[in-house]
Amino acid sequence: MNNRLAPPHFSVRYSARVMTPDRRITEALVTGIAKQGFIVAYSQALPVGSLANIEVNAPYRGGQCRLRAKTQVVYCRLLSGDRGAELELAMIFISAGDMHTYNNILQSFAEAGERNATG
């Protein structure tokens, strides 16, 4: 069974913070977004299936917005050379307001016809 984030993925560079179940908060970089979640460059590997809260700072309508979601790790790739890991975090809960904003961000990338858009 493949639970990875379905395409399309849009390349971005958004700052974020991730809170793991042990209540540790760590800075991270969102490198991609998809309808179901985020692709994140993270300082360490997290087990597939583990839960994490994420707070993403994304550009929106000429300013910055903060999106918060509860997520689950669906994929983890350990990077070589002590560079951390690439995580795919599937959203399991996001407020209606944040989901509306997130969908608008995704729609703007889709309308631009870009898969490697940066924000």
Phi and psi in radians as a Rosetta constraint file:
Dihedral C 1 N 2 CA 2 C 2 CIRCULARHARMONIC -1.822 0.35
Dihedral N 2 CA 2 C 2 N 3 CIRCULARHARMONIC 1.981 0.35
Dihedral C 2 N 3 CA 3 C 3 CIRCULARHARMONIC -1.804 0.35
Dihedral N 3 CA 3 C 3 N 4 CIRCULARHARMONIC 0.186 0.35
Dihedral C 3 N 4 CA 4 C 4 CIRCULARHARMONIC -1.153 0.35
Dihedral N 4 CA 4 C 4 N 5 CIRCULARHARMONIC 2.823 0.35
Dihedral C 4 N 5 CA 5 C 5 CIRCULARHARMONIC -1.159 0.35
Dihedral N 5 CA 5 C 5 N 6 CIRCULARHARMONIC 2.230 0.35
Dihedral C 5 N 6 CA 6 C 6 CIRCULARHARMONIC -1.300 0.35
Dihedral N 6 CA 6 C 6 N 7 CIRCULARHARMONIC 2.554 0.35
Dihedral C 6 N 7 CA 7 C 7 CIRCULARHARMONIC -1.201 0.35
Dihedral N 7 CA 7 C 7 N 8 CIRCULARHARMONIC 2.837 0.35
Dihedral C 7 N 8 CA 8 C 8 CIRCULARHARMONIC -1.429 0.35
Dihedral N 8 CA 8 C 8 N 9 CIRCULARHARMONIC 2.638 0.35
Dihedral C 8 N 9 CA 9 C 9 CIRCULARHARMONIC -1.928 0.35
Dihedral N 9 CA 9 C 9 N 10 CIRCULARHARMONIC 2.456 0.35
Dihedral C 9 N 10 CA 10 C 10 CIRCULARHARMONIC -2.016 0.35
Dihedral N 10 CA 10 C 10 N 11 CIRCULARHARMONIC 2.227 0.35
Dihedral C 10 N 11 CA 11 C 11 CIRCULARHARMONIC -1.317 0.35
Dihedral N 11 CA 11 C 11 N 12 CIRCULARHARMONIC 2.272 0.35
Dihedral C 11 N 12 CA 12 C 12 CIRCULARHARMONIC -2.448 0.35
Dihedral N 12 CA 12 C 12 N 13 CIRCULARHARMONIC 3.045 0.35
Dihedral C 12 N 13 CA 13 C 13 CIRCULARHARMONIC -2.445 0.35
Dihedral N 13 CA 13 C 13 N 14 CIRCULARHARMONIC 1.495 0.35
Dihedral C 13 N 14 CA 14 C 14 CIRCULARHARMONIC -1.962 0.35
Dihedral N 14 CA 14 C 14 N 15 CIRCULARHARMONIC 2.353 0.35
Dihedral C 14 N 15 CA 15 C 15 CIRCULARHARMONIC -1.279 0.35
Dihedral N 15 CA 15 C 15 N 16 CIRCULARHARMONIC 2.627 0.35
Dihedral C 15 N 16 CA 16 C 16 CIRCULARHARMONIC -2.679 0.35
Dihedral N 16 CA 16 C 16 N 17 CIRCULARHARMONIC 2.902 0.35
Dihedral C 16 N 17 CA 17 C 17 CIRCULARHARMONIC -2.244 0.35
Dihedral N 17 CA 17 C 17 N 18 CIRCULARHARMONIC 2.419 0.35
Dihedral C 17 N 18 CA 18 C 18 CIRCULARHARMONIC -2.075 0.35
Dihedral N 18 CA 18 C 18 N 19 CIRCULARHARMONIC 2.291 0.35
Dihedral C 18 N 19 CA 19 C 19 CIRCULARHARMONIC -1.952 0.35
Dihedral N 19 CA 19 C 19 N 20 CIRCULARHARMONIC 2.091 0.35
Dihedral C 19 N 20 CA 20 C 20 CIRCULARHARMONIC -1.525 0.35
Dihedral N 20 CA 20 C 20 N 21 CIRCULARHARMONIC 2.928 0.35
Dihedral C 20 N 21 CA 21 C 21 CIRCULARHARMONIC -1.001 0.35
Dihedral N 21 CA 21 C 21 N 22 CIRCULARHARMONIC -0.428 0.35
Dihedral C 21 N 22 CA 22 C 22 CIRCULARHARMONIC -1.420 0.35
Dihedral N 22 CA 22 C 22 N 23 CIRCULARHARMONIC 0.185 0.35
Dihedral C 22 N 23 CA 23 C 23 CIRCULARHARMONIC 1.245 0.35
Dihedral N 23 CA 23 C 23 N 24 CIRCULARHARMONIC 0.282 0.35
Dihedral C 23 N 24 CA 24 C 24 CIRCULARHARMONIC -1.467 0.35
Dihedral N 24 CA 24 C 24 N 25 CIRCULARHARMONIC 2.290 0.35
Dihedral C 24 N 25 CA 25 C 25 CIRCULARHARMONIC -1.864 0.35
Dihedral N 25 CA 25 C 25 N 26 CIRCULARHARMONIC 2.239 0.35
Dihedral C 25 N 26 CA 26 C 26 CIRCULARHARMONIC -2.309 0.35
Dihedral N 26 CA 26 C 26 N 27 CIRCULARHARMONIC 2.441 0.35
Dihedral C 26 N 27 CA 27 C 27 CIRCULARHARMONIC -1.188 0.35
Dihedral N 27 CA 27 C 27 N 28 CIRCULARHARMONIC 2.541 0.35
Dihedral C 27 N 28 CA 28 C 28 CIRCULARHARMONIC -2.570 0.35
Dihedral N 28 CA 28 C 28 N 29 CIRCULARHARMONIC 3.032 0.35
Dihedral C 28 N 29 CA 29 C 29 CIRCULARHARMONIC -2.238 0.35
Dihedral N 29 CA 29 C 29 N 30 CIRCULARHARMONIC 2.106 0.35
Dihedral C 29 N 30 CA 30 C 30 CIRCULARHARMONIC -1.409 0.35
Dihedral N 30 CA 30 C 30 N 31 CIRCULARHARMONIC 2.088 0.35
Dihedral C 30 N 31 CA 31 C 31 CIRCULARHARMONIC -1.822 0.35
Dihedral N 31 CA 31 C 31 N 32 CIRCULARHARMONIC -0.184 0.35
Dihedral C 31 N 32 CA 32 C 32 CIRCULARHARMONIC -2.774 0.35
Dihedral N 32 CA 32 C 32 N 33 CIRCULARHARMONIC 2.643 0.35
Dihedral C 32 N 33 CA 33 C 33 CIRCULARHARMONIC -2.240 0.35
Dihedral N 33 CA 33 C 33 N 34 CIRCULARHARMONIC 2.606 0.35
Dihedral C 33 N 34 CA 34 C 34 CIRCULARHARMONIC -2.501 0.35
Dihedral N 34 CA 34 C 34 N 35 CIRCULARHARMONIC 2.946 0.35
Dihedral C 34 N 35 CA 35 C 35 CIRCULARHARMONIC -0.972 0.35
Dihedral N 35 CA 35 C 35 N 36 CIRCULARHARMONIC -0.643 0.35
Dihedral C 35 N 36 CA 36 C 36 CIRCULARHARMONIC -1.658 0.35
Dihedral N 36 CA 36 C 36 N 37 CIRCULARHARMONIC -0.106 0.35
Dihedral C 36 N 37 CA 37 C 37 CIRCULARHARMONIC 2.952 0.35
Dihedral N 37 CA 37 C 37 N 38 CIRCULARHARMONIC -2.683 0.35
Dihedral C 37 N 38 CA 38 C 38 CIRCULARHARMONIC -2.220 0.35
Dihedral N 38 CA 38 C 38 N 39 CIRCULARHARMONIC 2.589 0.35
Dihedral C 38 N 39 CA 39 C 39 CIRCULARHARMONIC -1.860 0.35
Dihedral N 39 CA 39 C 39 N 40 CIRCULARHARMONIC 2.193 0.35
Dihedral C 39 N 40 CA 40 C 40 CIRCULARHARMONIC -2.242 0.35
Dihedral N 40 CA 40 C 40 N 41 CIRCULARHARMONIC 2.304 0.35
Dihedral C 40 N 41 CA 41 C 41 CIRCULARHARMONIC -1.487 0.35
Dihedral N 41 CA 41 C 41 N 42 CIRCULARHARMONIC 2.085 0.35
Dihedral C 41 N 42 CA 42 C 42 CIRCULARHARMONIC -2.242 0.35
Dihedral N 42 CA 42 C 42 N 43 CIRCULARHARMONIC 2.709 0.35
Dihedral C 42 N 43 CA 43 C 43 CIRCULARHARMONIC -1.240 0.35
Dihedral N 43 CA 43 C 43 N 44 CIRCULARHARMONIC -0.309 0.35
Dihedral C 43 N 44 CA 44 C 44 CIRCULARHARMONIC -2.632 0.35
Dihedral N 44 CA 44 C 44 N 45 CIRCULARHARMONIC 2.863 0.35
Dihedral C 44 N 45 CA 45 C 45 CIRCULARHARMONIC -1.331 0.35
Dihedral N 45 CA 45 C 45 N 46 CIRCULARHARMONIC 2.543 0.35
Dihedral C 45 N 46 CA 46 C 46 CIRCULARHARMONIC -2.142 0.35
Dihedral N 46 CA 46 C 46 N 47 CIRCULARHARMONIC 2.507 0.35
Dihedral C 46 N 47 CA 47 C 47 CIRCULARHARMONIC -1.132 0.35
Dihedral N 47 CA 47 C 47 N 48 CIRCULARHARMONIC 2.437 0.35
Dihedral C 47 N 48 CA 48 C 48 CIRCULARHARMONIC -1.041 0.35
Dihedral N 48 CA 48 C 48 N 49 CIRCULARHARMONIC 2.345 0.35
Dihedral C 48 N 49 CA 49 C 49 CIRCULARHARMONIC 1.713 0.35
Dihedral N 49 CA 49 C 49 N 50 CIRCULARHARMONIC -0.275 0.35
Dihedral C 49 N 50 CA 50 C 50 CIRCULARHARMONIC -1.307 0.35
Dihedral N 50 CA 50 C 50 N 51 CIRCULARHARMONIC 2.720 0.35
Dihedral C 50 N 51 CA 51 C 51 CIRCULARHARMONIC -1.707 0.35
Dihedral N 51 CA 51 C 51 N 52 CIRCULARHARMONIC 2.599 0.35
Dihedral C 51 N 52 CA 52 C 52 CIRCULARHARMONIC -2.681 0.35
Dihedral N 52 CA 52 C 52 N 53 CIRCULARHARMONIC 2.462 0.35
Dihedral C 52 N 53 CA 53 C 53 CIRCULARHARMONIC -1.620 0.35
Dihedral N 53 CA 53 C 53 N 54 CIRCULARHARMONIC 2.495 0.35
Dihedral C 53 N 54 CA 54 C 54 CIRCULARHARMONIC -2.268 0.35
Dihedral N 54 CA 54 C 54 N 55 CIRCULARHARMONIC 2.492 0.35
Dihedral C 54 N 55 CA 55 C 55 CIRCULARHARMONIC -2.177 0.35
Dihedral N 55 CA 55 C 55 N 56 CIRCULARHARMONIC 2.043 0.35
Dihedral C 55 N 56 CA 56 C 56 CIRCULARHARMONIC -1.951 0.35
Dihedral N 56 CA 56 C 56 N 57 CIRCULARHARMONIC 2.330 0.35
Dihedral C 56 N 57 CA 57 C 57 CIRCULARHARMONIC -1.739 0.35
Dihedral N 57 CA 57 C 57 N 58 CIRCULARHARMONIC 1.925 0.35
Dihedral C 57 N 58 CA 58 C 58 CIRCULARHARMONIC -2.143 0.35
Dihedral N 58 CA 58 C 58 N 59 CIRCULARHARMONIC 2.512 0.35
Dihedral C 58 N 59 CA 59 C 59 CIRCULARHARMONIC -1.227 0.35
Dihedral N 59 CA 59 C 59 N 60 CIRCULARHARMONIC 2.420 0.35
Dihedral C 59 N 60 CA 60 C 60 CIRCULARHARMONIC -2.726 0.35
Dihedral N 60 CA 60 C 60 N 61 CIRCULARHARMONIC 2.133 0.35
Dihedral C 60 N 61 CA 61 C 61 CIRCULARHARMONIC 0.882 0.35
Dihedral N 61 CA 61 C 61 N 62 CIRCULARHARMONIC 0.854 0.35
Dihedral C 61 N 62 CA 62 C 62 CIRCULARHARMONIC 1.407 0.35
Dihedral N 62 CA 62 C 62 N 63 CIRCULARHARMONIC 0.029 0.35
Dihedral C 62 N 63 CA 63 C 63 CIRCULARHARMONIC -2.397 0.35
Dihedral N 63 CA 63 C 63 N 64 CIRCULARHARMONIC -2.798 0.35
Dihedral C 63 N 64 CA 64 C 64 CIRCULARHARMONIC -1.992 0.35
Dihedral N 64 CA 64 C 64 N 65 CIRCULARHARMONIC 2.498 0.35
Dihedral C 64 N 65 CA 65 C 65 CIRCULARHARMONIC -2.229 0.35
Dihedral N 65 CA 65 C 65 N 66 CIRCULARHARMONIC 2.731 0.35
Dihedral C 65 N 66 CA 66 C 66 CIRCULARHARMONIC -1.983 0.35
Dihedral N 66 CA 66 C 66 N 67 CIRCULARHARMONIC 2.096 0.35
Dihedral C 66 N 67 CA 67 C 67 CIRCULARHARMONIC -1.889 0.35
Dihedral N 67 CA 67 C 67 N 68 CIRCULARHARMONIC 2.314 0.35
Dihedral C 67 N 68 CA 68 C 68 CIRCULARHARMONIC -2.113 0.35
Dihedral N 68 CA 68 C 68 N 69 CIRCULARHARMONIC 2.425 0.35
Dihedral C 68 N 69 CA 69 C 69 CIRCULARHARMONIC -2.642 0.35
Dihedral N 69 CA 69 C 69 N 70 CIRCULARHARMONIC 2.631 0.35
Dihedral C 69 N 70 CA 70 C 70 CIRCULARHARMONIC -1.586 0.35
Dihedral N 70 CA 70 C 70 N 71 CIRCULARHARMONIC 2.342 0.35
Dihedral C 70 N 71 CA 71 C 71 CIRCULARHARMONIC -2.330 0.35
Dihedral N 71 CA 71 C 71 N 72 CIRCULARHARMONIC 2.944 0.35
Dihedral C 71 N 72 CA 72 C 72 CIRCULARHARMONIC -2.298 0.35
Dihedral N 72 CA 72 C 72 N 73 CIRCULARHARMONIC 2.378 0.35
Dihedral C 72 N 73 CA 73 C 73 CIRCULARHARMONIC -1.239 0.35
Dihedral N 73 CA 73 C 73 N 74 CIRCULARHARMONIC 2.117 0.35
Dihedral C 73 N 74 CA 74 C 74 CIRCULARHARMONIC -1.935 0.35
Dihedral N 74 CA 74 C 74 N 75 CIRCULARHARMONIC -0.196 0.35
Dihedral C 74 N 75 CA 75 C 75 CIRCULARHARMONIC -2.768 0.35
Dihedral N 75 CA 75 C 75 N 76 CIRCULARHARMONIC 2.457 0.35
Dihedral C 75 N 76 CA 76 C 76 CIRCULARHARMONIC -2.477 0.35
Dihedral N 76 CA 76 C 76 N 77 CIRCULARHARMONIC 2.173 0.35
Dihedral C 76 N 77 CA 77 C 77 CIRCULARHARMONIC -2.100 0.35
Dihedral N 77 CA 77 C 77 N 78 CIRCULARHARMONIC 2.049 0.35
Dihedral C 77 N 78 CA 78 C 78 CIRCULARHARMONIC -1.323 0.35
Dihedral N 78 CA 78 C 78 N 79 CIRCULARHARMONIC 2.236 0.35
Dihedral C 78 N 79 CA 79 C 79 CIRCULARHARMONIC -1.603 0.35
Dihedral N 79 CA 79 C 79 N 80 CIRCULARHARMONIC 2.634 0.35
Dihedral C 79 N 80 CA 80 C 80 CIRCULARHARMONIC -1.352 0.35
Dihedral N 80 CA 80 C 80 N 81 CIRCULARHARMONIC 2.907 0.35
Dihedral C 80 N 81 CA 81 C 81 CIRCULARHARMONIC 1.148 0.35
Dihedral N 81 CA 81 C 81 N 82 CIRCULARHARMONIC 0.589 0.35
Dihedral C 81 N 82 CA 82 C 82 CIRCULARHARMONIC 0.990 0.35
Dihedral N 82 CA 82 C 82 N 83 CIRCULARHARMONIC 0.681 0.35
Dihedral C 82 N 83 CA 83 C 83 CIRCULARHARMONIC -1.731 0.35
Dihedral N 83 CA 83 C 83 N 84 CIRCULARHARMONIC 0.171 0.35
Dihedral C 83 N 84 CA 84 C 84 CIRCULARHARMONIC 1.554 0.35
Dihedral N 84 CA 84 C 84 N 85 CIRCULARHARMONIC -2.458 0.35
Dihedral C 84 N 85 CA 85 C 85 CIRCULARHARMONIC -2.553 0.35
Dihedral N 85 CA 85 C 85 N 86 CIRCULARHARMONIC 2.751 0.35
Dihedral C 85 N 86 CA 86 C 86 CIRCULARHARMONIC -1.854 0.35
Dihedral N 86 CA 86 C 86 N 87 CIRCULARHARMONIC 2.156 0.35
Dihedral C 86 N 87 CA 87 C 87 CIRCULARHARMONIC -1.974 0.35
Dihedral N 87 CA 87 C 87 N 88 CIRCULARHARMONIC 2.525 0.35
Dihedral C 87 N 88 CA 88 C 88 CIRCULARHARMONIC -1.889 0.35
Dihedral N 88 CA 88 C 88 N 89 CIRCULARHARMONIC 2.097 0.35
Dihedral C 88 N 89 CA 89 C 89 CIRCULARHARMONIC -1.950 0.35
Dihedral N 89 CA 89 C 89 N 90 CIRCULARHARMONIC 1.992 0.35
Dihedral C 89 N 90 CA 90 C 90 CIRCULARHARMONIC -1.536 0.35
Dihedral N 90 CA 90 C 90 N 91 CIRCULARHARMONIC 2.314 0.35
Dihedral C 90 N 91 CA 91 C 91 CIRCULARHARMONIC -1.226 0.35
Dihedral N 91 CA 91 C 91 N 92 CIRCULARHARMONIC 2.292 0.35
Dihedral C 91 N 92 CA 92 C 92 CIRCULARHARMONIC -1.965 0.35
Dihedral N 92 CA 92 C 92 N 93 CIRCULARHARMONIC -0.299 0.35
Dihedral C 92 N 93 CA 93 C 93 CIRCULARHARMONIC -2.733 0.35
Dihedral N 93 CA 93 C 93 N 94 CIRCULARHARMONIC 2.378 0.35
Dihedral C 93 N 94 CA 94 C 94 CIRCULARHARMONIC -2.620 0.35
Dihedral N 94 CA 94 C 94 N 95 CIRCULARHARMONIC 2.459 0.35
Dihedral C 94 N 95 CA 95 C 95 CIRCULARHARMONIC -1.092 0.35
Dihedral N 95 CA 95 C 95 N 96 CIRCULARHARMONIC 2.749 0.35
Dihedral C 95 N 96 CA 96 C 96 CIRCULARHARMONIC -1.056 0.35
Dihedral N 96 CA 96 C 96 N 97 CIRCULARHARMONIC -0.718 0.35
Dihedral C 96 N 97 CA 97 C 97 CIRCULARHARMONIC -1.127 0.35
Dihedral N 97 CA 97 C 97 N 98 CIRCULARHARMONIC -0.790 0.35
Dihedral C 97 N 98 CA 98 C 98 CIRCULARHARMONIC -1.154 0.35
Dihedral N 98 CA 98 C 98 N 99 CIRCULARHARMONIC -0.628 0.35
Dihedral C 98 N 99 CA 99 C 99 CIRCULARHARMONIC -1.145 0.35
Dihedral N 99 CA 99 C 99 N 100 CIRCULARHARMONIC -0.679 0.35
Dihedral C 99 N 100 CA 100 C 100 CIRCULARHARMONIC -1.070 0.35
Dihedral N 100 CA 100 C 100 N 101 CIRCULARHARMONIC -0.819 0.35
Dihedral C 100 N 101 CA 101 C 101 CIRCULARHARMONIC -1.081 0.35
Dihedral N 101 CA 101 C 101 N 102 CIRCULARHARMONIC -0.791 0.35
Dihedral C 101 N 102 CA 102 C 102 CIRCULARHARMONIC -1.058 0.35
Dihedral N 102 CA 102 C 102 N 103 CIRCULARHARMONIC -0.771 0.35
Dihedral C 102 N 103 CA 103 C 103 CIRCULARHARMONIC -1.102 0.35
Dihedral N 103 CA 103 C 103 N 104 CIRCULARHARMONIC -0.643 0.35
Dihedral C 103 N 104 CA 104 C 104 CIRCULARHARMONIC -1.121 0.35
Dihedral N 104 CA 104 C 104 N 105 CIRCULARHARMONIC -0.692 0.35
Dihedral C 104 N 105 CA 105 C 105 CIRCULARHARMONIC -1.106 0.35
Dihedral N 105 CA 105 C 105 N 106 CIRCULARHARMONIC -0.826 0.35
Dihedral C 105 N 106 CA 106 C 106 CIRCULARHARMONIC -1.050 0.35
Dihedral N 106 CA 106 C 106 N 107 CIRCULARHARMONIC -0.729 0.35
Dihedral C 106 N 107 CA 107 C 107 CIRCULARHARMONIC -1.106 0.35
Dihedral N 107 CA 107 C 107 N 108 CIRCULARHARMONIC -0.674 0.35
Dihedral C 107 N 108 CA 108 C 108 CIRCULARHARMONIC -1.120 0.35
Dihedral N 108 CA 108 C 108 N 109 CIRCULARHARMONIC -0.651 0.35
Dihedral C 108 N 109 CA 109 C 109 CIRCULARHARMONIC -1.191 0.35
Dihedral N 109 CA 109 C 109 N 110 CIRCULARHARMONIC -0.746 0.35
Dihedral C 109 N 110 CA 110 C 110 CIRCULARHARMONIC -1.110 0.35
Dihedral N 110 CA 110 C 110 N 111 CIRCULARHARMONIC -0.726 0.35
Dihedral C 110 N 111 CA 111 C 111 CIRCULARHARMONIC -1.183 0.35
Dihedral N 111 CA 111 C 111 N 112 CIRCULARHARMONIC -0.486 0.35
Dihedral C 111 N 112 CA 112 C 112 CIRCULARHARMONIC -1.317 0.35
Dihedral N 112 CA 112 C 112 N 113 CIRCULARHARMONIC -0.222 0.35
Dihedral C 112 N 113 CA 113 C 113 CIRCULARHARMONIC 1.216 0.35
Dihedral N 113 CA 113 C 113 N 114 CIRCULARHARMONIC 0.454 0.35
Dihedral C 113 N 114 CA 114 C 114 CIRCULARHARMONIC -1.978 0.35
Dihedral N 114 CA 114 C 114 N 115 CIRCULARHARMONIC 2.406 0.35
Dihedral C 114 N 115 CA 115 C 115 CIRCULARHARMONIC -1.757 0.35
Dihedral N 115 CA 115 C 115 N 116 CIRCULARHARMONIC -0.369 0.35
Dihedral C 115 N 116 CA 116 C 116 CIRCULARHARMONIC -2.034 0.35
Dihedral N 116 CA 116 C 116 N 117 CIRCULARHARMONIC 0.712 0.35
Dihedral C 116 N 117 CA 117 C 117 CIRCULARHARMONIC -1.252 0.35
Dihedral N 117 CA 117 C 117 N 118 CIRCULARHARMONIC 2.605 0.35
Dihedral C 117 N 118 CA 118 C 118 CIRCULARHARMONIC -2.080 0.35
Dihedral N 118 CA 118 C 118 N 119 CIRCULARHARMONIC 2.620 0.35
